[in-house]
Amino acid sequence: MISTQNTPNLTGVTISGDYLDFQQLYDSLHDILPMEGEDTMHEEARMRVLSFCYDLRHALMGHREFTYVENGLNDDKMHLIGAVGSTKNIYFAFNTLYPELLFVMMALNYYTENAKYKGRQPGINPSVVVVKNLQTSVLTCLDETLSPQKFLNTIRSINQPKNLSNYVTQYVDLLNLRYLDWDKEKREKNISIIAKRLSEQGDEYQEVKNEVHEAASEYNCRPDQIRLEQDYPDEIDW
């Protein structure tokens, strides 16, 4: 079962699950995503979900975190069934920043509602159920973290983004970097606000969008090839 827990400093969340959980989620995410070129208007949202898949895949390969979880087996049960085994299962895990996670959840709403790729419809696609289970885990974590009103505001923003078509995801990077500069208390106070800004695409988003398109025109490249001047830190204090 996929589990989502806040990191100690509320820098983001730790997503964990056993090997089968992660493999099923990885396959399901790829199943609901269009192939490259199938939905060019949402290509940047697709790439953000694929970045999430990248971390998921590396967790499966043992390149991220892991933990041990009680599986309910004890000496009495082993004696009863006549078998010896471990009393704990290994759970793989990886961390993701909160602004990044919120945007991925918005993108997944779009893709689960439009999972028509590969000839499969949302109502009969079991991969949609698997992805919805991930989203439910994230929402449960948010519910345990935020006040009732902030949780409600966050859910509204995630479920009703203005439009993810041609989204300038450099804005997600901007919010990620800003969030990293805050302390734990300020992060908690601003999670719902970040969700709102990602969703409503207000003045700040429009400024970033204009700057990205101007730079793309100047350098004669695609908007997605433009990068922010500020880099992510080499080490993140989760």
N, C-alpha and C positions, 0 to 999 in steps of 0.2 A: 504493500500500500504506500502510495506517495505521501510524504509528510513535508510540511513547510513550517519552519521555525525561524524567528528573528535571530540574527546574529547578535553577539553580545553588545555591540555598540550601535545597533539598529542601522548599521551601514547598508544592510540588505537582508536577505533571507538565505537560509540554508535549505535546499531541496534535497531530500533523501529518499531512498527506496532500495529494495533489493535488486539483484541482477535482472530478474524477470520484469519487475516494475519498470525499470529504466529502459530495458529493451523494448517493451511493449509501448511505452510512451514515445520513444525515439521513432519507432516504426509508424506509430499513429500520427505523429506530427508531420512526418514526410508524406503520409497518405492524404492528409487534408490540404497540404500545400500544393499550389499549381506548379507545374514544371516551369523552368525559365522561359519567359516569352509568352506564357499563357495568359498572364494578367499583368501587363506592363504598368498599368496605372497604380498597382500596389506592390511594385517590385521592392521598394525600400522596406516596407513592412515585412515582406517575405524574407528579406535578408536579415532582418532583426530576429525573426523567429529561427532562422537557420543558425544564427550566432548562439542562440539558446541551445539549439540542437548540438552545436559544436562542444559546448561545455558538458552537455549530457553525455555525449559520446565519449569524451575524455574521462568523465567520471566512471563510465562503464569499463574503460580500459585501465582503471586504477591510477589515473594521473591527477585526481583531485583528492577529496577527503573521503574518509570512511569511518564508520562507527559500528559498535556491536549492540544488538537489540535482543532482549529476552524473547525466546520463542515459545515459552510455556512448557518446555520439556524439563523434567526433573528426575531425580533418582527413582521415585515411586513409579512414574510413568514408564521409565526405561525398563524397570523390573517387570512391569505389567505386560509390556509388549515384547519383552525379551530381546531388546536391542540397545546398543550403546550409541549415543550421538552427542553432538554439541548442544548445550543449553542456550546458545545464542546464535543468531544469524548475523551475517555481515551486511550492513547497509552502506551503499555508496552515497556520496553527497557532493554537492558543489554549491558555491555561493553566487548570488547575483545581486547587483545594486537595485535599490528600491525604484528609482525612476525608470530604469531599464525594464524591470519586471512589470511595472504598471503599463508601459507601452506594449510589451509583449502580450499582456492580457487583453488589451484593446485589439491588437492584431488577431489574436486567436478567436475573439468574438466574431470578427469579420470572416475568418476562414471557416469556423465551424458553421456559421450561418450560410456560407456559400460553398460548402464542400461538394461541389458538382464536378470536380475534376476527376479524371480517370473513370468517368461514367457512373459515379456513385452519388446518390442524393443524401442530404443530411439525415433524413429520417430513417434511413436504412444502413447508415455507415457506422459500424461499431467503433471506428477510430474516433469519431466525434465524442462518444461516451467516455473514452479514455482521456481525451483532452479536457473534457468538462470536469472529470475527476481531479485533474491537476488544478484547474481553475477553482474548484470548490475548496481544495486544500489551501490555496492562496487566500481566498476570501475568509476562510476560517481563521487564518493567522491574522489578517487585517482586523477582523471582528474582535479578536483577543487583544489587539494592540491599541486601537483607536476608541475614542468616545463614541457613543451611539450616533450622534449627529455627524461627526467626522467620517465614521464608517459609511453612513448612508450617503453622504456627499461623494465619497470616493467611489462607491458602487455606481452611483449615477453617472459619474464621469467615465468610468471604465465601460459601462454598458451603452453609453450614448455619445460616443465621440462625434465631433462635427463632421469629419470626413478624413479618412486615411489615404485617399487618393493622392498620389504624388507627394506624400508627406516628406518634409525635409527633416530627416532623422538626425542631422547635425544638432537639432534642437534637443533631442534626447541626450546627446553627448554633453551639451551645455548644462543641462539639468543634473546629469550624473556628476559632473565635475563640481558644480556648485554645492550639491548635496554632500559631497565628500569633505568640503571645507567646514561644514557645520558640526556642532557637538550633538550628542545623543538627544538632548532635550529639544533642540531646535528641529532636529530631524523628525521627531514624533509629531511636533506641532504642524509640520509642513507637508506631510505625506498627502493629505487630502488636497492641499493647495497645488502640489505638483501634478496630481491626477487631473485636476481641473485645468491647469495650464496646458498639459499635453492634449487634453480633449477639446478645449474650446478654441485653441489656436488664435490667441489674442494678439495684442500689439507686439509683444516681445517676439512671439513666434514669427509674425509677419516681417519683423525687422531682420531676423536671422534668415528667413526665406529669401528676402530681397538681396541680402549680402551674399548668400550662397549663389544665387542666380547671376548676380553681377560678376562675381569671381569666376564662375564657370564660363561666362561670356568673354571675360578678359583673357582667360587662359585657354579658351577654345576646347573645353572638355565638358563632360557630363556633370550635372550638379552633384551626383553621388560621389564623384571623385574629389570633391573639395573637402578638406579636413580643417578642423579648428587649430588655431595656433597653439593652444594649451594641450599638453599631453596628459594621459592618465598616469598616475604615480606607479612606479615599479612595484611597490608593496602597498597593500591596502589593509588598514587596521580594522578588521571586520568586527 
